[in-house]
Amino acid sequence: MSVSSDALVADQTDQPGEAVAVTAAGAIPWRLNSVNKDQLEVLLIHRPRYDDWSWPKGKIDPGETIPECAVREVWEEIGLVAPLGIPLPPIHYHVPAGLKVVHYWAVDVNGAALVPDGKEVDSIMWCSPEKAARLLSNPSDVEPLEHLASAHARGELKTWPLLVVRHAKAKPRSSWSKAEGDRPLAATGMRQAQAVGRLLQAWKPARIVSSPWLRCVATIAPYAKAADAKVKLNEALTEHRHGRSPHKTAAAVEALFDKQRAVALCTHRPALPTVLKQLEKHMNSRLRDELPSSDPYLAPGEMIVCHVAHGSKNKVVAVERFRPFDD
């Protein structure tokens, strides 16, 4: 889970350090008014079971990551398939089972047609953030809304994701006598690769830049096949090339910003310090502090999500970190 989100649990509850009994996830769908492009609108849903106004959300399923839960709930409740945008502050409140935490993301509806499921959600309403704040039934739901509106005011709401993935667990070097670039994934690594593929669906990168070594290619293969993503292999991301020419690895990272479209990079542990140092150049000190700073930086199959503001000079405005599979 992202480091920043988990750190908030102890700060916002009556009992610091209280264990979370229920985990849920959802999103605040948003758009810009078709006439006044500066006017932000958000989508409220009405749930007949509770007769309340809230955001699309629901409880996590077994084996599901929190971002996957958010994407699934938005699809089930309002028929929207869209990548997650910037993370919003999670909310915490008590239910009969104990402490409940709901993780939220901003989601750009971007003109998509919405279809409430009719059972859990019988009505939807587009309105201004100010009106939404008055109508929300749970006062806690106002905090992520305020964060979203503030990001919009700063020009940091519309973003695209840049993801860094460490390849999944490979067979040990000690038991491999052939070419290093041909060392395959271990059985655990193959399961991790499937989990990486499911989690990447939350941001839907249409292109992937990867080390051509087998363990990287095999890590991104399940997602690339399922999403029909374009894969570009770059020698600068291999261990050997990074060892000789780290500046070329840094240049490969910098080139990811050129198209300003969702992209994932897959590389090796030894290259991660160079990759992260290059990303740091695009973020403020608070976000730099959220990046891993010591070896091994990321576990096998773990990923970092950098949200880059559209129309900015490649400014990273939010950072998340996820480990989709732990054997």
N, C-alpha and C positions, 0 to 999 in steps of 0.2 A: 504494500500500500504506500501511497505517497507519504513521505516523511512529515511534511507540513500538516497534513490533515490529521494524522494520528496524534500529533503533539497537542492539538487543541482540546482533546477529550478531557484531560485533567483540569483545564482552565475554565470550562464552561459548565461544570456540574456542581451540584450541592456538595458532593463528596469527592474531593480530589482523588484521582486514581481509581474511581469506581469502574468495575468491569462492565463492558458493553454486553447487554443481553440480546439485543436485536439490532442487526445491521441492515440498512436499506439504502437504496440509491435512486436517483432520478435526475431531472433536468429542468431548467427554466428555458422554454422555447422563446425565441425573440425574433423580431423582424423590424425593419424600418418602414415607416408609413409610406404608402405608395405615392402620396402626393407631396408630403413634406419629408424629404429624405433624412432630415436631422431628427425627426421625431421617433423615438424608440417606443416600441410596443412589445408587451409580453403576453404570454398565453396562460390564462387560468383554466383549470378544469373543475367541473362540478361533479361530485361523487354522490349519487342518490342514496347509497347505503349510509353515509354519514351526513348527508345534506350539508356539505361543506365545499368551500373553494380552496384549492391547493394547487400544487405543481404535480406533474406526472412523476410517480415514484412507486416503489414497491420493495418487498423484502428480497434479500439475496437467496438464490437457489444453491443447493449443495454443489460444490465443485466450481462455482462461478466466481470470477473476480468482480470487484465492485464496479469498474467501468463497464464490464459486460452486462451486469445487472441493470445499470442505468440505461444502456442502449436498448435492452430487451423491454424494459418497462415502458419507455417512450413509444416503442413500436406497438406493444400490446394495447396501451391505453389510448393513443391518438393516431396510430397508423403511420408514424413518421420514422423513416430510416435516414438518419443523418449522423455525421461524425460528431464526437464530443468537442466542444470548444474549451474555453478556459475553465479551470476548476473554481468552484465557488465555496465559501465557508460551509462546512458541514453543520448541521443543527443537532442539538441533543435535548431530549426530554424524556420524562418517565412514562412508561406504560405498565400494565399489570405484571409483565414478565421482568421488568427492571428498566435499566437505562437503554434507550434507543438512540442510535445515531443514524442520520440520513445524509449521505454524501451527494452533493449536487454539482452539475456542470451547466454551463451555458450551451445552448444548441441553436444554431442559426437555421431557421426554417427555410429561408432562401426560396420562397415561392412555392414550396411543396404543398400539395393538397393534404389536408388533415381529415382523418376519419375516426371519430370517437368510437370506442368499441360498443357503446350502447348499454352495456351491463354495468361495468365499473365506472364508466364515464358517460353521462347522458347529455352533457352540454359543455361547450368550450366558449371562452370569451377573450378576444383581443382587447387590451386596454393599456393605458399609460401606466408606468411604474407607480405613480402616485395613487391612481385609482386601485391598482392591484394591492397596494399596501393597506388600503382601507378595507378591501373585501376579503383578504386572506383570513381564514378561520383560525389558523394556528399562528399566534404572534411571532413564534420562532422563525417562520418562513420568510419574514421580512428581511432578515440579515443577508441571506444570499442574494435577494433581490437588490438590496442597497449596494452590494458589492458589484453586481452586474451593471447597474445604472452608473456607478462611479467609473467602472472600466470603460463604458461607452463614452462618458464625458471626457475621458483622457485619450480617446482614440485607440483603446486597447481591447475592445470587445471582439472585433472581427479579426480572427487570427487563422493561421495555418500551422499544422503540427510538423515538427522535425523530431524524429524518433531515433534514438541510438540503442541498438540491441547488441549485447554480448552473445556470441554464439553459445548454443546449448552444450551440455556436458559431452566431451569427446572421449574416445577410448584413451587410456593412459599412454603417455609417450613411451614409458618403459616396456610396454607390451606391443609396440608398433615399430617394425624394422624397415618399412618402406618409406617412400617420400612423405615428408611432413605435410605437404599440401593435400595428400590423399588420406590423411588420418580421419576415420569416420566418427560419427556420433556413437556414443554408448547407448545401451537400451534406455537408460534414464534420459539421455539427451534426445532420443527420438520422441519420447513422451513430452519432454519440455518443448520441442519444436511444434508439436500439435497445440500445446497450450499457448505458445507465442503466436501461432496463427490465429487462434480464437481471439486473443486479446488485441491484436493489431486491427481487427475488424472494428474496434471502437473508434479508430481515427481514420481508417480507410485510406492509407497512403497508396496512391496510384503508381508510384515508382519506388524502387528499392535499389540502393547502391550497396554493393557487398564485396568483401574480399572474395576472390575466386577459389579460395581453398575450400575443400569439400565440407568441412564442419560448419562453415558459415553458410554456404549454399544450401546445405541440408536443413539448416535452422529456419531459413526464410522460405523454403520450398512449399510447405503446406499453405502458408498465406498467399504466396505468389500464384499458386495454382487455383486456390479457391476464389481469389479476387481478380484473377487475370491481370495482375500487376506487372508493369514493365520492370525488368531486372537488368541492371548495368553492373558488370563486374569490373572492379578497379584494383589493379595490382598494388597501388599505394596503400591499400588497407590491409595487406598481408603482414604477418609478423616480420618476415625477412626484409621487405621493402621499408617498413617502418624503422627497423633497426638501422638501416643504412641511410635512409633519407626521410627523417620525421617531418621535414618541411613539406614534403609531397603529400604526406598523410594529412597535415594541417590544411593544405590547399584543397584536398578532396573534400574535407569538411566544409570549408568556406564556399566551395562551389555548390553546395546543397541549397544555399540561400538564393541562387540566381533566378530560379523559376518561380519562387514564391508560391509553391504548391506543396501539398502534403508529401513527405518523403521519409523513408526509413533507411538507416545505415546499419549494416551488420559487420562487426569486426572482432578483433581478438583482445584479450586482456592486456598484453603489453602495449597495445596502441591506445588504450583508453585515456591515459594521462594527456597525450597529445590532442586527442579528440575533445576532451573536456576543456582543456586550456584554450582551444580555439573557440569553443562555444561561450566560454566566459567573457570573451571580448564583446559579446552581443548582449550582455545582461548587467544589471546593477549589482552592488555588493550583497544585498539581501538574498538575491537569487543565487549568486555564486556560492554563498554559504550553504545552500541546500544541495549543491552537487557533492558527490562522494569525493573525498580528498586523500584516501589512503588505499593501498593495494589490498584486495583485488578490485576495488572501485565498484564493480558489479559482479553479482553471482552469475553462473552460467544461465543463460536464458532470460536474465533480468534486463529491463529497459528503462530509459529515461525519455520523458516526453517534454520537449521544449515548444511552447506556444509562441509563435512569432506574429507580431502585429502587422496586418496588411497596411500598406501605404507608409510604413515606417522605414527607417534605414536599417532594416533587418534586426529590429529590436525584439529580444526575447522578453515576454512580459509575465510568463508563468512557467514553472518547472514541476514535473511530477516524476515519481519513480515507482515502478511496479515489478513485482516478482510473481509471474503467473503460475509457476509450478515449483513445488519444493518436495522432492521425493523423501 
